[in-house]
Amino acid sequence: MAPIAPAERPLRKDAERNRIRILEAAGDLFAQRGLGITLDDIARHAGVGVGTVYRSFPDKETLIDALFAQRIEALCDIAEQALEVPDAWNALVSYFANSSQLQARDRGLKELLACSTHGGAPVLQAKGRLRILVTALFDRAKAAGVLRQDVEPFDSPLIAMMLGTVMDRARAVEPELWRRFLGLILDGLRPHAATPLPVGPLSAGQLDAVMKRG
């Protein structure tokens, strides 16, 4: 086999460095602005040419797969850790609180979980594993009598979607407001009793500011 020319090695190292820069830039932009950004936006944020981005990722879906499959696996880890909590209700609360906190920091992840139009096989596989784990949490809570029987695991993504709306609208006014509404939602999931809301209500001025945000 012919020896590799010395000049080729730096090129490969440059390509890997560029790929890392692109992923970091994409991660920043997806977290801040959601999935609507373009590869051109990512190139500018990474400080590389658009052609460099397209050589590493031929389309946005490939980039989403590279970036978000691992992040959904992080949600799976949260669900697995919740299943280790001895109390079935506390396990469910742990999952919702920790997964919501992760999504509150990353708009792209939140949007990806709320839609089925983005992501290829790696993302779909990660979502499938997450669904199995969440189903186990719901089944366990029902069996323990702490979760109302008419609630289903497929309600979970819609709960996340509702909380996501609060996250987006209140981010600049009270970024932790979603915790208040998670408390309300959790009380609605219980057959009885109530828990203290962890975040106080908005003032009239704060509410006006949130409602004016498009």
C-alpha positions in Angstrom: 0.0 0.0 0.0 1.4 3.4 -0.9 2.5 5.5 2.0 0.3 8.4 3.1 1.6 11.7 2.0 2.6 13.9 5.1 0.5 16.8 3.7 -2.7 14.7 4.0 -2.6 14.2 7.8 -3.0 17.9 8.7 -6.0 18.1 6.4 -7.7 15.3 8.2 -6.9 17.0 11.5 -8.3 20.3 10.2 -11.5 18.5 9.0 -12.0 17.0 12.5 -11.4 20.3 14.2 -13.9 22.0 11.8 -16.4 19.2 12.5 -16.1 19.9 16.3 -16.4 23.6 15.8 -19.5 23.1 13.6 -21.2 20.8 16.2 -20.4 23.2 19.0 -21.8 26.1 17.0 -24.9 24.1 16.0 -25.4 23.2 19.7 -25.3 26.8 20.8 -27.7 28.0 18.1 -30.1 25.1 18.4 -30.2 25.7 22.2 -30.8 29.4 21.8 -33.0 29.6 18.8 -34.5 26.2 18.1 -34.4 24.0 15.0 -35.3 26.8 12.6 -31.7 27.8 12.0 -29.9 27.0 8.7 -26.6 25.5 7.9 -25.6 29.0 6.8 -26.3 30.3 10.3 -24.2 27.6 11.7 -21.3 28.3 9.4 -21.3 32.0 10.4 -21.4 31.1 14.1 -18.6 28.6 13.7 -16.5 31.0 11.7 -16.1 28.6 8.7 -17.3 28.7 5.1 -20.6 27.2 4.2 -18.8 24.6 2.0 -17.0 23.4 5.1 -20.3 22.7 6.8 -21.7 20.9 3.8 -18.6 18.7 3.6 -19.1 17.5 7.1 -22.9 17.5 7.1 -24.7 17.3 3.8 -28.0 18.5 5.3 -29.5 19.7 8.5 -31.1 16.4 9.4 -27.6 14.7 9.4 -26.4 17.4 11.8 -29.4 17.0 14.0 -28.8 13.2 14.2 -25.2 13.8 15.2 -26.1 16.4 17.8 -29.3 15.3 19.3 -29.3 11.5 19.5 -26.9 11.8 22.4 -29.0 14.4 24.1 -32.1 12.2 23.9 -30.0 9.5 25.4 -29.4 11.9 28.3 -33.1 12.0 28.8 -33.1 8.2 28.8 -30.5 8.3 31.6 -32.8 10.6 33.5 -35.7 8.1 33.1 -33.5 5.2 34.1 -32.3 7.1 37.3 -36.0 7.9 38.1 -36.9 4.2 37.9 -34.3 3.6 40.6 -36.1 5.9 43.0 -37.9 3.6 45.5 -41.2 5.7 45.7 -43.2 5.4 42.5 -44.6 9.0 42.7 -41.3 10.6 43.5 -39.8 8.7 40.6 -42.4 10.2 38.2 -41.8 13.7 39.7 -38.0 13.2 39.4 -38.4 12.3 35.7 -40.6 15.3 34.8 -38.6 17.8 36.8 -35.2 16.7 35.5 -36.2 16.2 31.9 -38.0 19.5 31.8 -35.0 21.3 33.3 -32.9 19.8 30.5 -35.4 20.9 27.8 -35.6 24.4 29.4 -31.9 24.9 28.6 -32.1 23.6 25.0 -34.8 24.9 22.7 -33.7 22.6 19.9 -34.1 19.5 22.1 -37.5 20.7 23.2 -38.7 21.2 19.7 -37.2 17.9 18.5 -39.1 16.0 21.1 -42.3 17.8 20.2 -42.2 17.0 16.5 -41.7 14.0 14.2 -40.4 15.9 11.1 -36.8 16.2 12.3 -34.2 13.5 12.9 -33.3 10.2 11.2 -32.8 6.7 12.5 -30.4 7.5 15.5 -32.9 10.1 16.8 -35.9 7.8 16.3 -34.1 4.9 18.1 -33.3 7.1 21.0 -36.9 8.4 21.1 -38.1 4.8 21.1 -36.0 3.8 24.1 -37.2 6.9 25.9 -40.8 5.9 25.3 -40.2 2.5 26.8 -38.7 3.9 29.9 -41.4 6.5 30.4 -44.0 3.8 29.9 -42.4 1.8 32.7 -42.5 4.9 35.0 -46.2 5.4 34.2 -47.1 1.7 34.7 -45.2 1.6 38.0 -47.0 4.7 39.3 -50.4 3.3 38.3 -49.7 0.0 39.9 -48.8 1.8 43.1 -52.1 3.8 43.0 -50.4 7.2 42.9 -51.2 8.0 39.2 -54.7 8.3 37.9 -55.7 5.4 35.7 -56.8 7.5 32.7 -53.4 8.9 32.1 -51.2 7.3 29.4 -47.5 7.6 28.6 -48.4 9.3 25.3 -49.7 12.2 27.4 -46.1 12.8 28.4 -44.9 14.5 25.2 -48.0 16.8 25.3 -47.2 17.7 28.9 -43.7 18.6 27.7 -45.2 20.6 24.9 -47.4 22.6 27.2 -44.4 23.3 29.5 -42.4 24.2 26.5 -44.8 27.0 25.6 -44.4 28.4 29.1 -40.6 28.1 28.8 -40.5 30.1 25.6 -43.0 32.8 26.5 -41.7 33.5 30.0 -37.9 33.0 29.4 -37.0 36.7 29.6 -39.4 37.4 32.5 -39.3 34.4 34.8 -37.2 31.5 33.3 -38.3 29.2 36.2 -42.0 29.8 35.7 -42.4 26.3 34.1 -41.8 24.8 37.5 -45.0 26.4 38.8 -47.1 24.9 36.0 -45.3 21.5 36.3 -46.6 21.5 39.9 -50.1 22.2 38.7 -49.8 19.4 36.1 -48.5 16.9 38.6 -51.4 17.7 41.0 -53.7 16.9 38.1 -52.0 13.6 37.6 -52.6 12.4 41.2 -55.7 10.6 42.2 -55.8 12.8 45.4 -53.8 15.4 47.5 -51.8 18.3 46.3 -48.2 19.6 46.5 -46.9 23.1 47.1 -46.2 25.0 43.9 -42.4 25.6 43.7 -42.5 29.0 42.0 -44.8 31.9 42.9 -47.2 33.6 40.5 -46.3 36.4 38.2 -47.1 40.0 39.0 -49.5 41.9 36.8 -46.6 43.6 35.1 -44.7 40.4 34.5 -47.9 38.7 33.1 -48.4 41.6 30.7 -44.8 41.2 29.5 -45.1 37.5 29.0 -48.4 37.8 27.1 -47.0 40.4 24.8 -44.2 38.1 23.6 -44.9 36.7 20.2 
